[in-house]
């Protein structure tokens, strides 16, 4: 279903025809920029599922009469769930129909299932965020109560091992729409097998590594940093809807301009930088285990010019140099979305966005007073990069979890409470 509305900008009085495709999300805040002056125009659709009706509220413009898509005025397609193209009005080329054409019915059903899950996540956002707060603050009894509510069943929360398990079960449920389940399972399997192999080969060396990352607070601090990202992803779930669509869109090559109908570059650029920094810290764990696996000592890197002398020194290196030190690594880090030039440009305020076209321009080189060398990408591609980095960070967070399991279970002797059939959470 679509709403066709005609709006006049409050700033410059330019008129825009809008074909607004409806999502099944109850509250649908959509934004585009006036092509006349660049001012923001907000359209909010609120569904009433019982009455099968919807209300539309417009900010930054006023609705005027005239719904025929005639030439001479601007036109935009808008939709929360799919990337929508810039261009002229074409009858029948609605956002949904064009999206269906690109990915097919079966993939559209999967995409719709994930979007429905996201709707539930959005409705439960306060409850999900509370779990992170209670875990971080050590409010174990209240955490147990709330995690039982969220997981629809009682699970053991008696020991720190139990609490960690409950936390990560809640994370998997809440962030299923963003995740890649098979790759997550493969990562956990790879991590667990390596830990078992290292413990069998030289348990003292493995324990020395775990002792250092626990005693320095590195492992705990890294876990807390990872946990800070999840609520931010919930806050930006609208932006990720069209990015998730690209999981299925094999026709997309980055050379077709698409519009994202919620959020803008300035609102999300710091998240890109934050996730990259957390990934950089998580690589320290990968490197320590790699050194153990290949050389029997978590501080011994491959003999090479300018190799770090210890894991402590390695921790201060930039991400790009860290990745280069992972020789024949046991774990494959998906670095395809880590754009060091873009990250550095954002960090040094050398990135800008054309809010009308949603094209991001960034200047990564040091050129004195000039900004002569520039690179560009679409906001859709930028949101896709954030999604890819979040997915990899989520997998690396499982490494943090597995190391804590080893520490509590094998080194501290903390026993996990077994599940009982009647206590298993539903779903």
ZIFENSUL-V884338 format. One record per pair of residues at least 6 apart in sequence whose C-alpha atoms are under 6 Angstrom apart, sorted by the first residue. I is the first residue (numbers start at 0). J is the second residue. D is the distance in Angstrom with one decimal. If there is no record, write none. Layout:
BEGIN
i/j/d
I/J/D
I/J/D
END
This chain:
BEGIN
i/j/d
0/21/5.8
1/19/5.3
1/20/4.4
1/21/5.8
2/18/5.8
2/19/5.0
3/17/5.7
3/18/4.7
4/17/5.2
4/66/6.0
5/15/5.8
5/16/4.6
5/62/5.6
5/63/5.6
5/66/5.9
6/14/5.6
6/15/5.4
6/60/6.0
6/61/5.3
6/62/4.3
6/63/5.6
7/13/5.6
7/14/4.4
7/60/5.3
7/61/5.4
8/60/4.3
9/59/5.6
9/60/4.7
13/35/5.8
14/72/5.9
15/72/5.9
15/73/4.5
15/74/5.3
16/74/4.6
17/74/5.9
17/75/5.1
17/76/6.0
18/76/5.0
19/77/4.9
20/78/5.0
25/45/5.6
25/46/4.9
26/45/4.7
27/43/5.5
27/44/5.0
28/43/4.4
29/41/5.8
29/42/5.1
29/43/5.9
29/260/5.3
29/261/5.3
30/40/5.7
30/41/4.5
30/260/5.5
30/261/5.6
31/40/5.6
32/38/5.5
32/39/4.6
32/40/5.8
32/355/5.1
37/355/5.9
40/58/5.8
40/59/4.7
41/57/5.6
41/58/4.9
42/56/5.8
42/57/4.6
43/55/5.7
43/56/5.1
44/54/5.7
44/55/4.7
45/53/5.4
45/54/5.2
46/53/4.3
47/53/5.7
77/260/5.9
78/260/6.0
79/260/5.6
80/240/5.0
80/241/5.2
81/241/4.3
82/241/5.1
82/257/5.5
82/258/5.5
82/259/5.6
83/257/5.2
83/258/5.0
84/257/4.4
84/258/5.8
102/247/5.8
102/248/5.4
113/176/4.9
128/230/6.0
133/142/5.5
147/153/5.2
150/424/5.7
151/424/5.5
151/425/5.7
152/424/4.0
153/422/5.0
154/422/5.7
154/423/6.0
155/161/5.8
155/416/5.9
156/162/5.0
160/415/5.5
161/415/5.6
183/394/5.8
212/218/5.4
238/261/5.6
242/383/5.2
271/385/5.7
272/342/5.8
278/392/5.9
279/318/5.0
283/314/5.9
287/297/4.5
289/328/6.0
290/296/5.8
290/297/4.8
290/299/5.8
290/300/6.0
291/297/4.8
298/309/4.4
298/310/5.0
307/313/5.6
336/384/5.0
340/363/5.2
344/350/5.6
344/362/5.9
344/363/5.0
349/361/5.8
349/362/5.5
350/360/5.7
350/361/4.1
351/359/5.7
351/360/5.4
352/358/5.7
352/359/4.3
357/377/6.0
357/378/5.4
358/376/5.8
358/377/4.6
358/378/6.0
359/375/5.4
359/376/5.4
359/377/5.9
360/374/5.7
360/375/4.5
361/373/5.5
361/374/5.5
362/372/6.0
362/373/4.7
407/413/5.2
END
